[in-house]
Amino acid sequence: ISIENQEEARPSGKEYITRCLSSSRKRYQYFQRLIRFREMDFEFALWQMLYLCVAPRKVTKVSYSFRKFSETKHQWARDDPAFLVLLAMALCISSIGFAIVLKLQIFGFIKFLLWVVFVDCVGVGLAIASLLWFITNKYLRERQSHGNEQSVEWLYSFDVHLNAFFPLLIVLHVVQMICMPSKDN
């Protein structure tokens, strides 16, 4: 490749800066957006949650089309944490339901809630997303002799975890709670 062709292929300005954002910087931006509720798209996140239970293939198609549209950002992951916020709220509501059904005291409820949100969902999700992100980028990625080097983003791995966790939440925390007999003391 000649020097002239290399200069033409090299991104410039804002595009180059966007590509150079590391995955840790993107994670930081994602978690920083957790406190900006007015900027979140809750309607789209609710739509995704509904269709993850009813027609998951449709979520994949729409998400793929939307993410192709956002190729200017050079990322496949959701940059809007509305889905995570709604998932945490659903975990809180289902934990309240479990506390009522199991007749947990306030301390037991708080302990259960913290465990469900920070261990079951976020903690295990961080571990699984990180492990599978590493394995995918280390062993499953195709090496290209030319062009942009492609890799799986960590946030995309975390998105996949959240998408898979919501139907599981519905089965384990809603259906199971409805079918469960109340605890008698």
Solvent accessible surface area in square Angstrom, and as a share of the most:
residue,aa,sasa,rsa
1,I,165,0.84
2,S,54,0.35
3,I,127,0.65
4,E,127,0.57
5,N,80,0.41
6,Q,89,0.40
7,E,104,0.47
8,E,141,0.63
9,A,82,0.64
10,R,147,0.54
11,P,27,0.17
12,S,87,0.56
13,G,51,0.49
14,K,170,0.72
15,E,77,0.35
16,Y,110,0.42
17,I,116,0.59
18,T,30,0.18
19,R,84,0.31
20,C,76,0.45
21,L,54,0.27
22,S,60,0.39
23,S,38,0.25
24,S,61,0.39
25,R,111,0.40
26,K,25,0.11
27,R,63,0.23
28,Y,124,0.47
29,Q,43,0.19
30,Y,1,0.00
31,F,72,0.30
32,Q,70,0.31
33,R,73,0.27
34,L,49,0.24
35,I,137,0.69
36,R,97,0.35
37,F,115,0.48
38,R,241,0.88
39,E,123,0.55
40,M,18,0.08
41,D,73,0.38
42,F,58,0.24
43,E,142,0.63
44,F,57,0.24
45,A,3,0.03
46,L,101,0.50
47,W,67,0.23
48,Q,3,0.01
49,M,11,0.05
50,L,106,0.53
51,Y,51,0.19
52,L,17,0.08
53,C,62,0.37
54,V,103,0.59
55,A,34,0.26
56,P,74,0.47
57,R,188,0.69
58,K,91,0.39
59,V,3,0.02
60,T,90,0.53
61,K,132,0.56
62,V,51,0.29
63,S,7,0.05
64,Y,114,0.43
65,S,69,0.45
66,F,100,0.42
67,R,22,0.08
68,K,101,0.43
69,F,166,0.69
70,S,13,0.08
71,E,86,0.38
72,T,113,0.66
73,K,88,0.37
74,H,66,0.29
75,Q,21,0.09
76,W,90,0.32
77,A,6,0.05
78,R,20,0.07
79,D,37,0.19
80,D,34,0.18
81,P,1,0.01
82,A,1,0.00
83,F,1,0.00
84,L,14,0.07
85,V,19,0.11
86,L,22,0.11
87,L,0,0.00
88,A,32,0.25
89,M,101,0.45
90,A,27,0.21
91,L,1,0.00
92,C,46,0.27
93,I,118,0.60
94,S,5,0.03
95,S,0,0.00
96,I,85,0.43
97,G,16,0.15
98,F,16,0.07
99,A,12,0.10
100,I,124,0.63
101,V,31,0.18
102,L,44,0.22
103,K,101,0.43
104,L,58,0.29
105,Q,140,0.62
106,I,127,0.65
107,F,145,0.60
108,G,21,0.20
109,F,36,0.15
110,I,80,0.41
111,K,128,0.54
112,F,55,0.23
113,L,34,0.17
114,L,90,0.45
115,W,143,0.50
116,V,2,0.01
117,V,17,0.10
118,F,123,0.51
119,V,54,0.31
120,D,50,0.26
121,C,2,0.01
122,V,34,0.19
123,G,30,0.29
124,V,64,0.37
125,G,0,0.00
126,L,67,0.33
127,A,63,0.49
128,I,78,0.40
129,A,3,0.02
130,S,46,0.30
131,L,104,0.52
132,L,94,0.47
133,W,73,0.26
134,F,105,0.44
135,I,61,0.31
136,T,35,0.20
137,N,24,0.12
138,K,106,0.45
139,Y,150,0.57
140,L,128,0.64
141,R,63,0.23
142,E,148,0.66
143,R,152,0.56
144,Q,89,0.40
145,S,116,0.75
146,H,142,0.63
147,G,67,0.64
148,N,80,0.41
149,E,101,0.45
150,Q,101,0.45
151,S,66,0.43
152,V,45,0.26
153,E,29,0.13
154,W,8,0.03
155,L,8,0.04
156,Y,75,0.29
157,S,16,0.10
158,F,0,0.00
159,D,1,0.01
160,V,78,0.45
161,H,22,0.10
162,L,0,0.00
163,N,31,0.16
164,A,67,0.52
165,F,23,0.10
166,F,17,0.07
167,P,41,0.26
168,L,86,0.43
169,L,4,0.02
170,I,52,0.26
171,V,84,0.48
172,L,79,0.39
173,H,23,0.10
174,V,52,0.30
175,V,73,0.42
176,Q,87,0.39
177,M,31,0.14
178,I,133,0.67
179,C,101,0.61
180,M,50,0.22
181,P,113,0.71
182,S,68,0.44
183,K,100,0.42
184,D,120,0.62
185,N,154,0.79
